[in-house]
Amino acid sequence: MIPSIHKRGSKTVGLIRYLYGPGTEEEHVDPHLVAAFDPLTPDPGRDPKATYEQLQRLLDQPVNALPASKRPEKHVWHLSVRAAPEDPPLSDEDWAAIARRMVAATGVAPDGDETACRWAAVRHADDHIHIIATLVRDDGRRPRLHNEARRAQAECRRIEADYGLRRVASGDGTAAKRPTSAERHKAEREGRDRTAREELRETVRRAVAGATSEEEFLGRLKNAGLLVRTKVLPSGDLQGYKVALPDDRNGDKEPVYYAGSTLAPDLSLPRIRKRFSDGTPSQDTDTPSAQTPSGPATARRRTATTAWQAMLVIDHGEDAEVAAHIAAAGEVLDALAKTSAAHTRAELREAAFAFERAARSLIKAERGHDRALRQAARDLVYSGPALGRGEDGATTAMVIDMAFFLVSAAAQWHAKREHAQQAAAAREAAEHLRAAYDAAAKIPMGVLYGRGRRLSQRLRQKQLAHLRRAVPELAEQVLAEPGWHALAATLADAEAAGHDPTALLTQAAERRELQTADWVSDVLVWRLRRLADLPADATAMPEPRTTAPKGGAVRPSPSRIDRPRRAR
């Protein structure tokens, strides 16, 4: 059950008309009163003699009793309470009880307070109610509404337990503001997949990824096609910024601007500046640094290595240090989504969108420790878009595989600290990364599968011996996986390059537990190819001396999608 406290207003009758009206999409059905401060409150939905103006005058009476100079300008309080889609339908009596609990919990009308604020609860859909209240008590005083949003959330958790409803993860006040119903309806009318607020938040996040200065950040916003307004102090220093979509207009045909702080807490200019002061050297915004990889494949390899190092920090680091790494991991996901090929871009975009919630918690990030991940995000951006084939495509599969484990480590870290929303967001991001990996790995793993099938019987037995010596506890599991042939080919490639396959495989297996991997063989393939500095695209390597498998033709590579799933 989700409570939403809306922006305060000044016109009681305007909100009443909306609540009892048809809605912007004719979605309001049978609007009627379910509860109010007084049982005799007129209901314009069910009583043909009752009018909106009668209800407005009754609710506004304490406000109008004050001298005009003492009346609050924004006196209309509005709370909506929505049940989850899978919750059973609640009766009017249930919603009436819930409304009374919410006004009591928030301080609008505490239990037993006979001079509290006046309020009314309207139901115009099966799954939610709206509560309207006027913020002057009957005794002329103002209500005490300190932290009413947090108290509303806490009461909803108790209501869920009492009514057997879906238990929503408790928040900690670090989530981005949800789109309003008006913003959602506007997006639907205009055929947008997401609201303007959500599109802007995603675009601003991508602009921040790896940026090292205000000038670079603002330049990226403009290059992304956003309208940008800045506020400059008399000293010449930048105080803040606002952004708008060029085609998102209000009733006066003017662009609708959002300040960064209203998009997400960590997108305010002061919070973004802290990323710039992390010790990363300032660089020209038009050209990459001398250390920036020369191409997408190199950037992806280095990002995979950096992600592995970040996982060690998440597993063993101090909380403030870990929080910084998790926040920077979000920048890496944004950069991947921005630069990856079309067949992986949608899932990577969803992964970055979901993980955004996991990047913030009440644990303050200690900036500076995250510079390696932020540099990796910068390298991805400046290396340019990756093709979905060849070394670009194969290293994309490599980095997504490592990103999955990085995000999973973040989920475990949040779960241990009872950050329920962040842990759930990280797990959702991991599922999208899983799907992106399947799309990215199909071709390169298929190539490796074919190489492994073409190995001679002697070479296959040799690689099997390496496997049994290095990871005896995992050998049978790996041999049962379709990816075993790809691993055998990789071990042969590593040996041809002068490495000891047993030692290399032992090192790869020790770097983190593998029992929860979907396919252990896949994880070992990418770790080995990165550790041994082998081309991720096996077509770039000469074939080992082989003979065709018994029976002649080589079987085609198996579809990754057809594999049975096993939870990581």
C-alpha positions as CSV (number, residue, x, y, z in Angstrom):
1,M,0.0,0.0,0.0
2,I,1.5,3.3,-1.1
3,P,0.6,6.7,0.3
4,S,1.4,9.8,-1.7
5,I,1.2,13.3,-0.3
6,H,0.6,15.7,-3.1
7,K,1.7,19.3,-3.4
8,R,-0.4,21.6,-1.2
9,G,-3.0,23.8,-2.9
10,S,-5.1,26.9,-2.4
11,K,-8.4,26.0,-4.0
12,T,-10.5,23.4,-2.1
13,V,-13.3,23.3,-4.7
14,G,-10.9,22.7,-7.5
15,L,-9.6,19.5,-5.9
16,I,-13.2,18.4,-5.1
17,R,-14.2,18.8,-8.7
18,Y,-11.3,16.7,-9.8
19,L,-12.0,13.9,-7.3
20,Y,-15.7,13.7,-8.2
21,G,-15.2,14.4,-11.9
22,P,-14.6,11.8,-14.7
23,G,-10.8,12.1,-14.6
24,T,-8.5,13.0,-17.4
25,E,-9.0,9.6,-19.1
26,E,-12.6,8.9,-17.9
27,E,-11.0,6.6,-15.3
28,H,-13.0,7.8,-12.3
29,V,-16.0,5.4,-11.7
30,D,-18.7,6.0,-9.1
31,P,-17.0,8.8,-7.1
32,H,-18.4,8.8,-3.6
33,L,-17.5,9.7,0.0
34,V,-16.3,6.7,2.2
35,A,-15.5,8.7,5.4
36,A,-15.2,12.3,6.7
37,F,-14.6,14.3,9.9
38,D,-18.4,14.4,10.3
39,P,-20.8,11.6,9.5
40,L,-23.3,14.2,8.1
41,T,-20.8,15.5,5.6
42,P,-22.6,16.0,2.2
43,D,-21.6,13.6,-0.6
44,P,-22.0,15.1,-4.1
45,G,-21.4,11.6,-5.5
46,R,-24.4,9.9,-4.0
47,D,-26.7,12.7,-2.8
48,P,-28.2,14.6,-5.8
49,K,-28.9,17.6,-3.6
50,A,-25.4,18.0,-2.4
51,T,-23.0,20.2,-4.3
52,Y,-19.3,20.7,-4.6
53,E,-19.6,24.1,-3.1
54,Q,-21.5,22.8,0.0
55,L,-18.6,20.4,0.7
56,Q,-16.1,23.1,0.0
57,R,-17.7,25.6,2.4
58,L,-17.9,22.9,5.1
59,L,-14.2,22.0,4.8
60,D,-13.1,25.6,4.5
61,Q,-15.1,26.9,7.5
62,P,-12.2,27.0,10.0
63,V,-10.0,28.7,7.3
64,N,-12.6,31.4,6.5
65,A,-13.2,32.0,10.2
66,L,-9.6,33.5,10.5
67,P,-8.9,37.1,9.6
68,A,-7.9,37.3,5.9
69,S,-4.4,38.3,6.8
70,K,-3.9,35.1,8.9
71,R,-5.3,32.6,6.4
72,P,-2.6,30.2,5.0
73,E,-2.2,30.6,1.3
74,K,-1.7,26.8,0.7
75,H,-4.2,25.3,3.0
76,V,-5.4,22.3,1.0
77,W,-3.8,19.0,2.0
78,H,-4.1,16.0,-0.4
79,L,-3.2,12.4,0.3
80,S,-3.8,9.4,-1.9
81,V,-3.5,5.8,-0.7
82,R,-3.2,3.0,-3.3
83,A,-3.3,-0.7,-2.8
84,A,-1.1,-3.0,-4.8
85,P,-2.5,-4.6,-8.0
86,E,-2.5,-8.1,-6.5
87,D,-4.3,-7.0,-3.3
88,P,-7.9,-8.2,-2.9
89,P,-10.6,-5.5,-3.3
90,L,-11.3,-3.6,-0.2
91,S,-14.9,-2.6,0.8
92,D,-15.9,1.0,1.4
93,E,-15.9,0.2,5.2
94,D,-12.3,-1.0,4.9
95,W,-11.3,2.2,3.1
96,A,-13.1,4.3,5.6
97,A,-11.2,2.7,8.4
98,I,-7.9,3.2,6.5
99,A,-8.7,6.8,5.9
100,R,-9.3,7.4,9.6
101,R,-6.0,5.7,10.5
102,M,-4.1,7.8,7.9
103,V,-5.4,11.2,9.1
104,A,-4.7,10.2,12.7
105,A,-1.1,9.0,11.9
106,T,-0.2,12.1,9.9
107,G,-1.4,14.5,12.5
108,V,-4.3,15.9,10.4
109,A,-6.9,14.5,12.8
110,P,-5.4,12.7,15.8
111,D,-7.7,10.2,17.5
112,G,-9.9,11.8,20.1
113,D,-9.1,15.3,19.0
114,E,-12.5,17.0,18.6
115,T,-11.0,20.3,17.2
116,A,-8.8,18.7,14.6
117,C,-8.7,19.6,10.9
118,R,-11.7,18.9,8.7
119,W,-11.2,16.2,6.1
120,A,-13.1,13.9,3.6
121,A,-12.1,10.7,1.9
122,V,-13.3,10.1,-1.7
123,R,-13.2,6.8,-3.6
124,H,-13.5,6.8,-7.3
125,A,-11.6,3.5,-8.2
126,D,-11.4,0.1,-6.7
127,D,-7.7,0.3,-5.6
128,H,-7.3,3.7,-4.0
129,I,-8.8,6.6,-2.1
130,H,-8.0,10.4,-1.9
131,I,-8.2,12.3,1.3
132,I,-8.7,16.1,1.2
133,A,-8.2,18.2,4.3
134,T,-7.9,21.9,5.1
135,L,-5.0,22.8,7.3
136,V,-6.6,25.0,9.9
137,R,-8.1,23.2,12.9
138,D,-11.5,24.0,14.3
139,D,-9.8,25.8,17.2
140,G,-8.0,28.1,14.7
141,R,-4.5,26.6,15.2
142,R,-2.4,24.8,12.5
143,P,-1.9,21.1,12.7
144,R,1.5,19.6,13.5
145,L,2.5,17.7,10.4
146,H,6.2,17.2,10.9
147,N,7.4,14.1,9.0
148,E,3.9,13.3,7.9
149,A,5.1,11.5,4.8
150,R,7.3,9.1,6.9
151,R,4.4,8.6,9.4
152,A,2.1,7.8,6.5
153,Q,4.5,5.2,5.2
154,A,4.8,3.6,8.6
155,E,1.0,3.5,9.1
156,C,0.7,1.8,5.6
157,R,3.1,-0.9,6.7
158,R,0.9,-1.6,9.8
159,I,-2.3,-1.6,7.6
160,E,-0.7,-4.1,5.2
161,A,-0.1,-6.4,8.2
162,D,-3.6,-6.0,9.6
163,Y,-5.4,-6.6,6.3
164,G,-3.1,-9.2,4.9
165,L,-2.0,-7.0,1.9
166,R,1.2,-7.1,0.0
167,R,4.1,-5.9,2.2
168,V,5.8,-3.0,0.5
169,A,9.4,-2.5,1.4
170,S,9.9,0.4,3.8
171,G,11.5,3.5,2.5
172,D,14.3,5.6,4.1
173,G,13.5,9.0,2.4
174,T,16.2,8.6,-0.2
175,A,14.0,7.6,-3.1
176,A,13.4,9.9,-6.1
177,K,10.0,11.6,-6.2
178,R,7.4,9.5,-7.9
179,P,5.6,10.9,-11.0
180,T,2.3,12.5,-10.1
181,S,-1.0,11.1,-11.5
182,A,-1.2,14.1,-13.7
183,E,2.3,13.5,-15.1
184,R,1.4,9.8,-15.8
185,H,-1.8,10.7,-17.6
186,K,0.0,13.3,-19.6
187,A,2.6,10.7,-20.7
188,E,-0.2,8.3,-21.7
189,R,-2.0,10.9,-23.7
190,E,1.3,11.8,-25.6
191,G,2.2,8.2,-26.1
192,R,5.4,8.3,-24.0
193,D,6.7,5.1,-22.3
194,R,7.8,7.2,-19.3
195,T,6.8,10.5,-17.8
196,A,8.8,13.6,-18.6
197,R,10.2,13.5,-15.0
198,E,11.5,9.9,-15.5
199,E,13.0,10.7,-18.9
200,L,14.8,13.7,-17.6
201,R,16.1,11.8,-14.6
202,E,17.5,9.1,-16.8
203,T,19.1,11.6,-19.2
204,V,20.6,13.7,-16.4
205,R,22.1,10.5,-14.8
206,R,23.7,9.6,-18.1
207,A,25.2,13.1,-18.4
208,V,26.7,12.8,-14.9
209,A,28.3,9.4,-15.7
210,G,32.0,9.9,-15.6
211,A,31.8,13.7,-15.9
212,T,34.5,15.7,-14.2
213,S,33.3,19.3,-14.3
214,E,30.2,21.4,-14.3
215,E,31.0,22.6,-17.9
216,E,31.2,19.0,-19.1
217,F,28.0,18.0,-17.3
218,L,26.0,20.9,-18.7
219,G,27.4,20.4,-22.1
220,R,26.3,16.8,-22.1
221,L,22.8,17.9,-21.1
222,K,22.6,20.2,-24.1
223,N,24.1,17.6,-26.4
224,A,21.4,15.2,-25.3
225,G,18.8,17.7,-26.6
226,L,17.5,19.0,-23.3
227,L,16.6,22.6,-22.6
228,V,18.8,23.8,-19.8
229,R,18.4,26.8,-17.5
230,T,21.1,27.8,-14.9
231,K,20.9,30.1,-12.0
232,V,24.1,32.2,-11.4
233,L,25.0,34.0,-8.2
234,P,26.3,37.6,-8.3
235,S,29.8,36.1,-7.8
236,G,29.5,34.3,-11.1
237,D,29.2,30.9,-9.4
238,L,26.6,28.5,-10.6
239,Q,23.9,28.0,-8.0
240,G,21.6,25.4,-9.7
241,Y,20.1,24.1,-12.9
242,K,16.8,23.1,-14.4
243,V,16.1,20.9,-17.4
244,A,13.1,20.3,-19.7
245,L,12.2,18.2,-22.7
246,P,11.7,20.4,-25.8
247,D,8.3,18.9,-26.5
248,D,7.0,18.8,-22.9
249,R,4.8,21.9,-22.6
250,N,2.3,23.3,-20.2
251,G,-1.1,24.8,-21.0
252,D,0.6,28.1,-22.0
253,K,2.9,26.2,-24.5
254,E,5.9,26.9,-22.3
255,P,8.5,24.2,-21.5
256,V,8.0,22.4,-18.1
257,Y,11.3,22.7,-16.2
258,Y,12.5,20.4,-13.4
259,A,15.3,21.3,-11.0
260,G,17.9,18.6,-10.6
261,S,17.0,18.2,-6.9
262,T,13.3,17.4,-7.8
263,L,14.4,14.6,-10.2
264,A,16.4,12.8,-7.5
265,P,18.2,13.7,-4.3
266,D,21.6,13.0,-5.7
267,L,21.1,15.0,-8.9
268,S,21.1,18.4,-7.1
269,L,24.1,20.5,-8.2
270,P,25.8,20.4,-4.7
271,R,25.6,16.6,-4.7
272,I,26.9,16.4,-8.3
273,R,29.8,18.7,-7.4
274,K,30.9,16.2,-4.8
275,R,31.4,13.7,-7.6
276,F,33.6,16.2,-9.4
277,S,35.8,16.7,-6.3
278,D,36.6,13.0,-5.9
279,G,40.3,13.5,-7.0
280,T,39.7,12.5,-10.7
281,P,41.8,14.9,-12.7
282,S,39.9,17.4,-14.8
283,Q,39.9,16.7,-18.5
284,D,39.0,18.4,-21.7
285,T,35.3,17.8,-22.3
286,D,35.8,17.3,-26.1
287,T,38.6,14.8,-26.1
288,P,39.5,11.7,-24.0
289,S,42.5,11.7,-21.8
290,A,45.7,9.9,-22.7
291,Q,44.7,7.2,-20.4
292,T,41.3,6.7,-22.0
293,P,41.0,3.4,-24.0
294,S,41.2,3.8,-27.8
295,G,38.1,1.8,-28.5
296,P,34.9,0.3,-27.0
297,A,36.4,-3.2,-26.6
298,T,39.4,-1.9,-24.6
299,A,37.1,0.2,-22.4
300,R,34.9,-2.8,-21.7
301,R,37.8,-4.9,-20.8
302,R,39.2,-2.3,-18.3
303,T,35.7,-1.8,-16.9
304,A,35.3,-5.5,-16.2
305,T,38.6,-5.4,-14.3
306,T,37.6,-2.4,-12.4
307,A,34.2,-3.9,-11.6
308,W,36.0,-7.0,-10.1
309,Q,38.1,-4.8,-7.9
310,A,35.0,-2.9,-6.8
311,M,33.4,-6.2,-5.8
312,L,36.2,-6.8,-3.4
313,V,35.5,-3.5,-1.8
314,I,31.8,-4.2,-1.5
315,D,32.5,-7.6,0.1
316,H,35.1,-6.3,2.6
317,G,35.1,-2.5,2.7
318,E,33.9,0.1,5.1
319,D,30.2,1.2,4.7
320,A,31.0,4.7,3.5
321,E,33.5,3.4,1.0
322,V,31.1,0.7,-0.3
323,A,28.3,3.3,-0.7
324,A,30.5,5.3,-2.9
325,H,31.3,2.3,-5.1
326,I,27.6,1.3,-5.4
327,A,26.8,4.8,-6.5
328,A,29.5,4.8,-9.1
329,A,28.4,1.4,-10.3
330,G,25.2,3.1,-11.3
331,E,27.3,5.5,-13.5
332,V,28.9,2.5,-15.2
333,L,25.5,1.0,-16.0
334,D,24.3,4.3,-17.4
335,A,27.4,4.5,-19.6
336,L,26.9,0.9,-20.8
337,A,23.3,1.6,-21.7
338,K,24.3,4.7,-23.6
339,T,27.1,3.0,-25.6
340,S,26.0,-0.6,-26.2
341,A,24.5,-2.0,-29.4
342,A,20.8,-2.1,-30.0
343,H,20.2,-5.8,-29.1
344,T,21.4,-5.2,-25.6
345,R,20.5,-1.5,-25.1
346,A,16.9,-1.9,-23.9
347,E,17.8,-4.4,-21.1
348,L,20.8,-2.4,-20.1
349,R,18.7,0.8,-20.0
350,E,16.2,-1.0,-17.7
351,A,19.0,-2.3,-15.5
352,A,20.4,1.2,-15.1
353,F,16.9,2.6,-14.5
354,A,16.2,0.0,-11.7
355,F,19.6,0.3,-10.1
356,E,19.3,4.0,-9.7
357,R,17.3,3.3,-6.5
358,A,20.0,1.0,-5.2
359,A,22.6,3.8,-5.6
360,R,21.2,5.8,-2.7
361,S,20.8,5.0,1.0
362,L,21.1,6.8,4.3
363,I,24.8,5.7,4.5
364,K,26.8,8.7,3.3
365,A,29.1,7.8,0.4
366,E,32.7,8.8,1.0
367,R,33.7,10.2,-2.4
368,G,37.2,9.6,-3.8
369,H,37.2,5.8,-3.3
370,D,35.0,5.5,-6.3
371,R,37.2,7.2,-8.8
372,A,38.2,4.0,-10.6
373,L,34.6,3.2,-11.4
374,R,33.8,6.7,-12.4
375,Q,36.8,6.7,-14.7
376,A,35.6,3.4,-16.2
377,A,32.2,5.1,-16.9
378,R,34.0,8.0,-18.5
379,D,36.1,5.6,-20.6
380,L,33.0,3.9,-21.8
381,V,31.4,7.2,-22.8
382,Y,34.5,8.5,-24.6
383,S,35.3,5.3,-26.4
384,G,32.1,5.6,-28.3
385,P,29.3,3.2,-29.2
386,A,30.2,-0.5,-29.4
387,L,29.2,-2.7,-32.3
388,G,27.2,-5.8,-31.5
389,R,29.8,-8.1,-33.2
390,G,33.4,-8.9,-33.1
391,E,35.6,-7.9,-30.2
392,D,33.1,-5.1,-29.3
393,G,30.3,-7.6,-28.9
394,A,32.3,-10.2,-27.1
395,T,33.8,-7.7,-24.6
396,T,30.2,-6.4,-24.0
397,A,29.2,-9.9,-22.9
398,M,32.4,-10.0,-20.7
399,V,31.6,-6.7,-18.9
400,I,27.9,-7.5,-18.5
401,D,28.8,-10.8,-16.9
402,M,31.0,-8.9,-14.4
403,A,28.4,-6.1,-13.9
404,F,25.9,-8.8,-13.0
405,F,28.1,-10.0,-10.1
406,L,28.8,-6.4,-9.1
407,V,25.1,-5.6,-8.9
408,S,24.4,-8.8,-7.1
409,A,27.1,-8.0,-4.5
410,A,25.4,-4.6,-4.0
411,A,22.0,-6.4,-3.5
412,Q,23.6,-8.6,-0.8
413,W,25.2,-5.7,0.9
414,H,21.9,-3.7,1.1
415,A,20.0,-6.8,2.2
416,K,22.4,-7.3,5.2
417,R,21.8,-3.8,6.3
418,E,18.0,-4.1,5.8
419,H,17.8,-1.6,3.0
420,A,14.8,-3.4,1.6
421,Q,14.0,-1.0,-1.3
422,Q,17.6,-0.8,-2.4
423,A,18.1,-4.5,-2.3
424,A,15.0,-5.1,-4.3
425,A,16.1,-2.5,-6.9
426,A,19.5,-4.2,-7.3
427,R,17.9,-7.6,-7.7
428,E,15.7,-6.2,-10.4
429,A,18.7,-4.6,-12.2
430,A,20.4,-8.0,-12.0
431,E,17.5,-9.7,-13.8
432,H,17.8,-7.1,-16.7
433,L,21.5,-7.7,-16.8
434,R,20.9,-11.4,-17.0
435,A,18.7,-10.8,-20.1
436,A,21.2,-8.4,-21.6
437,Y,24.0,-11.0,-21.1
438,D,22.0,-13.7,-22.9
439,A,21.6,-11.4,-25.9
440,A,25.3,-10.3,-25.9
441,A,26.8,-13.7,-25.3
442,K,24.9,-15.7,-27.9
443,I,27.3,-15.2,-30.8
444,P,30.7,-15.1,-29.1
445,M,29.9,-18.1,-26.9
446,G,28.6,-19.9,-30.0
447,V,31.9,-19.4,-31.7
448,L,33.8,-20.7,-28.7
449,Y,31.4,-23.7,-28.5
450,G,32.2,-24.5,-32.1
451,R,36.0,-24.3,-31.4
452,G,35.6,-26.5,-28.4
453,R,33.7,-29.1,-30.4
454,R,36.4,-29.1,-33.0
455,L,39.2,-29.9,-30.5
456,S,40.9,-33.2,-31.0
457,Q,40.0,-36.0,-28.5
458,R,43.5,-35.6,-27.0
459,L,43.2,-31.9,-26.5
460,R,39.7,-32.3,-24.9
461,Q,41.0,-34.8,-22.5
462,K,43.9,-32.5,-21.6
463,Q,41.5,-29.6,-20.8
464,L,39.3,-32.0,-18.8
465,A,42.4,-32.9,-16.7
466,H,43.0,-29.2,-16.1
467,L,39.4,-28.7,-15.0
468,R,39.5,-31.7,-12.6
469,R,42.8,-30.5,-11.0
470,A,41.7,-26.9,-10.7
471,V,38.1,-27.2,-9.5
472,P,37.3,-30.8,-8.6
473,E,34.2,-29.8,-6.7
474,L,32.7,-28.1,-9.8
475,A,34.0,-30.3,-12.5
476,E,30.8,-32.5,-13.0
477,Q,28.6,-29.4,-12.9
478,V,30.7,-27.7,-15.6
479,L,30.9,-30.8,-17.8
480,A,27.0,-31.0,-17.8
481,E,26.7,-27.4,-19.1
482,P,26.6,-26.4,-22.8
483,G,29.4,-24.0,-22.1
484,W,31.9,-26.7,-21.3
485,H,33.1,-26.8,-24.9
486,A,33.6,-23.0,-24.8
487,L,35.7,-23.4,-21.6
488,A,37.7,-26.2,-23.2
489,A,38.5,-23.9,-26.2
490,T,39.5,-21.1,-23.8
491,L,41.8,-23.3,-21.8
492,A,43.4,-24.4,-25.1
493,D,43.8,-20.8,-26.2
494,A,45.4,-19.9,-22.8
495,E,47.9,-22.8,-23.1
496,A,48.8,-21.8,-26.6
497,A,49.4,-18.2,-25.3
498,G,52.0,-19.6,-22.8
499,H,49.8,-19.8,-19.7
500,D,49.5,-22.7,-17.3
501,P,45.7,-23.6,-17.7
502,T,45.4,-25.3,-14.3
503,A,46.9,-22.4,-12.4
504,L,44.9,-19.8,-14.4
505,L,41.7,-21.8,-13.9
506,T,42.4,-22.1,-10.1
507,Q,42.9,-18.3,-10.0
508,A,39.7,-17.6,-11.9
509,A,37.7,-19.9,-9.6
510,E,39.1,-18.5,-6.4
511,R,38.2,-14.9,-7.2
512,R,34.7,-15.3,-6.0
513,E,32.2,-18.1,-5.2
514,L,30.6,-19.7,-8.3
515,Q,28.0,-21.9,-6.7
516,T,25.2,-19.4,-7.5
517,A,26.2,-18.7,-11.1
518,D,23.7,-19.5,-13.8
519,W,26.4,-21.2,-15.8
520,V,29.7,-21.6,-14.1
521,S,31.4,-22.4,-17.4
522,D,30.4,-19.0,-18.9
523,V,31.8,-17.1,-15.9
524,L,35.1,-19.0,-16.0
525,V,35.4,-18.4,-19.8
526,W,35.2,-14.6,-19.4
527,R,37.4,-14.5,-16.3
528,L,40.1,-16.7,-18.1
529,R,40.0,-14.6,-21.3
530,R,40.4,-11.4,-19.3
531,L,43.1,-12.8,-17.0
532,A,45.1,-14.3,-19.9
533,D,44.5,-11.2,-22.1
534,L,43.0,-13.4,-24.8
535,P,40.7,-11.8,-27.5
536,A,37.1,-12.0,-26.3
537,D,36.2,-12.7,-29.9
538,A,37.6,-16.1,-30.6
539,T,37.4,-15.7,-34.4
540,A,40.5,-13.4,-34.0
541,M,42.6,-16.4,-32.9
542,P,44.0,-19.2,-34.9
543,E,42.3,-22.5,-34.5
544,P,44.2,-25.1,-32.3
545,R,45.4,-28.2,-34.1
546,T,42.2,-30.2,-34.1
547,T,40.3,-33.0,-35.7
548,A,36.6,-33.0,-36.4
549,P,34.5,-34.8,-33.8
550,K,33.4,-38.3,-34.6
551,G,30.4,-38.2,-37.0
552,G,31.7,-35.4,-39.2
553,A,29.8,-32.1,-39.0
554,V,30.0,-29.8,-36.0
555,R,26.7,-29.2,-34.3
556,P,25.5,-25.6,-34.3
557,S,25.9,-23.6,-31.0
558,P,22.9,-24.0,-28.6
559,S,20.6,-21.1,-28.2
560,R,21.2,-19.4,-24.8
561,I,17.5,-18.7,-24.6
562,D,16.7,-22.4,-24.7
563,R,18.9,-23.2,-21.7
564,P,17.1,-24.2,-18.5
565,R,17.4,-21.3,-16.0
566,R,19.1,-21.7,-12.7
567,A,19.0,-18.9,-10.1
568,R,22.3,-17.2,-9.6
